């Protein structure tokens, strides 16, 4: 199973994912690349910027991806 396939399965079951979740749960380091592959296959992917805290307690924004309809 490819990383893009794992991502698609995850999004179907879990509904959304951030880069940190992709790295820790799926072993995907370049999440945007896998999202691009899914888009090329015709899947609609939604992206939303969400605020998170980093390890130093600083606020930052990351992409959160979900399957579109």
N, C-alpha and C positions, 0 to 999 in steps of 0.2 A: 504494500500500500504506500503510495506516495504521500509526501507532506500535504499536498493540496487535497488529496482524498481524505486524510485524517482531519484536516481543517473543516472540510465540508461536512463530514460526519459529526464533528463536534458542534458546529454551528446549528445543525439540524436538531441535535439533542439539547444543547445548552443555551441556544439563542444568541449569545454574544461573546466576544472575546477581545481582550486587550493584549498588547505585545508581551507583557509579563506572564499572563496566563498561557499564552502560546508557547513561551519558552519553558515554563515550569511543567505544564501539563502535557504538551504535545512534542516538545523538543524542537520547536520551530523557532529559529533565530531571526529569520527574515520574513516576518508575517506579511508585510506589504507585497512581497514577491509572490507568495502563495495566493493572496487575494487577487493579484493581477492575473495569475493563471486561471483562477476560477472565473473571473470576468471574461477572459478570452474564450472560455468554454461556454459562455452564455448565461452564467449565473448572475443574478442581480445582487450586489452587495451594498449595503448601506454603511456609511461611516459617520461617526459622531465623535467630536472631541469632548473628552470628559476630564474633569479635574481629579488628580490623585496627588498623594503626598509621596515624595521620594524618601530614601533612607535617612535623609537629614531633616525630615519634617518640612521641607520646602514644597510649596504648591507648584504643580506643573500639569500640563495637559498632554494626554495621549489619545491615540485613535482607538475607538472601540467599534469593532465590525460586527455586523449581523446580516443574515440573509434577507434579501428584499422579496417582495411578492410580485 
